[in-house]
Amino acid sequence: MENRSYFILTKVRGVILHEGKVYLCKWVSRNERGGFYCLPGGTLEPGETRHECMKRELIEELGVEPVIGSLIYTQEFVRPDGTTTFDFWYEIKNGADYLDVDISKCSHGFEHSEVGFYDENSKLDGIVRPEHIWELVRGWEKEPGEFVQNI
């Protein structure tokens, strides 16, 4: 057996919908990563629950306390370095509260170059991850809070 370190990360993401659009953050490019759009959220810290992490991450990144709803999606993937990541996506029920976010006033707003509500017809200057987000959003619009198993 090769002597390698493997890591398992748990991440949470907030699905914030408003008038047919989903809230996305464009990650700042750094360390050959970033430059893409994704849902807001982040990695669990030791001793933290997923709900605690979701609240902390959205306040740090966007300055708004989320009203956390149902778990609506899970995703598991293995990175090229062997790290396994488990994502837990939660419905955020207070979407209108995110209309006027000013990331320059947030403690971790520097992580993003732009944030806002988008739909699949929005002109974005980067890719959206995961690529099937629009399919998921259409399903949630029809059945809010419905759990969708990893597609």
C-alpha positions in Angstrom: 0.0 0.0 0.0 1.3 3.4 -1.0 1.9 5.8 1.9 -0.5 8.6 1.0 -2.7 11.0 3.0 -6.3 11.0 2.1 -8.8 13.7 3.2 -12.5 13.7 3.6 -14.2 17.1 3.5 -17.8 18.0 4.3 -19.2 21.1 2.6 -22.5 22.8 2.8 -24.1 24.9 0.1 -27.1 27.2 0.2 -29.7 27.1 -2.6 -31.2 30.6 -2.7 -33.9 31.0 -5.2 -35.8 34.2 -6.1 -38.1 34.8 -9.0 -36.8 31.9 -11.0 -33.2 32.7 -10.5 -30.5 31.0 -8.3 -27.9 32.9 -6.2 -24.4 32.2 -7.4 -20.9 33.4 -6.3 -18.0 33.7 -8.7 -14.9 32.4 -6.8 -11.8 34.5 -7.1 -9.1 32.7 -9.1 -6.2 31.7 -6.8 -3.8 28.7 -6.6 -5.0 27.6 -10.1 -8.5 27.2 -8.8 -11.5 29.5 -9.0 -12.9 31.7 -11.7 -16.2 29.6 -11.7 -19.7 30.2 -10.4 -21.2 28.1 -7.6 -23.6 28.1 -4.8 -22.5 30.0 -1.6 -21.2 27.9 1.2 -18.1 26.2 2.5 -16.3 23.6 4.6 -17.3 22.4 8.1 -15.0 23.3 10.9 -14.2 20.8 13.6 -17.1 20.4 16.1 -19.5 22.3 13.8 -22.9 20.9 12.6 -24.0 21.3 9.0 -26.6 23.9 10.0 -24.1 25.9 12.1 -21.7 25.8 9.1 -24.4 27.0 6.7 -25.3 29.9 8.9 -21.6 30.9 9.5 -20.6 30.6 5.8 -23.5 32.7 4.5 -23.0 35.4 7.1 -19.3 35.5 6.4 -19.6 35.5 2.6 -22.8 37.5 2.1 -23.6 39.2 5.4 -27.1 37.8 5.6 -28.4 35.3 8.2 -30.1 32.4 6.3 -33.4 30.9 7.1 -32.4 27.3 6.6 -34.9 24.9 5.1 -34.7 21.3 4.0 -31.7 19.3 2.9 -32.5 19.1 -0.9 -29.4 17.6 -2.5 -26.3 15.6 -1.7 -23.2 15.1 -3.8 -20.1 13.0 -3.4 -17.0 13.3 -5.5 -13.3 12.4 -5.4 -10.8 15.0 -6.5 -7.7 14.2 -8.5 -5.6 14.4 -5.3 -7.7 11.7 -3.7 -9.7 14.0 -1.4 -13.3 12.9 -1.1 -15.8 15.7 -0.7 -19.4 15.3 0.5 -21.7 18.3 -0.3 -25.0 18.9 1.5 -27.2 21.5 -0.2 -29.9 23.2 1.9 -32.9 25.3 0.8 -32.5 28.9 2.0 -36.0 30.3 2.5 -35.3 34.0 2.7 -34.1 34.6 -0.9 -35.4 38.2 -1.1 -33.0 39.2 1.8 -30.1 38.5 -0.7 -31.1 41.1 -3.3 -28.8 43.9 -2.1 -25.7 42.0 -0.8 -22.5 44.1 -0.7 -19.6 41.6 -0.4 -17.1 44.5 0.3 -18.7 44.7 3.7 -18.5 41.0 4.5 -15.7 39.4 6.4 -15.1 36.8 3.6 -16.5 38.8 0.7 -13.0 38.8 -0.8 -13.5 35.1 -1.8 -15.8 36.2 -4.6 -15.4 38.6 -7.5 -19.2 38.8 -8.0 -22.4 37.5 -6.5 -26.0 37.6 -7.5 -29.1 35.9 -8.9 -28.7 34.2 -12.3 -30.7 31.9 -14.6 -29.4 29.6 -17.3 -29.8 32.5 -19.9 -27.6 34.9 -17.9 -24.4 35.9 -19.6 -21.7 34.6 -17.3 -17.9 35.0 -17.8 -17.1 31.6 -16.4 -18.5 28.1 -16.0 -21.1 27.1 -13.4 -20.4 24.2 -11.1 -21.9 21.7 -11.1 -22.9 21.8 -14.7 -26.3 20.3 -14.0 -27.3 23.1 -11.6 -30.0 24.4 -14.0 -31.7 21.0 -14.2 -31.8 20.9 -10.4 -33.1 24.5 -10.1 -36.0 23.7 -12.5 -36.9 20.7 -10.3 -36.8 22.8 -7.1 -39.0 25.5 -8.6 -41.7 22.9 -9.2 -41.3 21.2 -5.8 -39.7 23.6 -3.3 -37.7 21.8 -0.6 -37.9 18.4 -2.4 -34.9 16.2 -1.8 -33.2 15.2 -5.0 -30.7 12.3 -4.7 -27.4 12.8 -6.4 -28.1 12.7 -10.2 
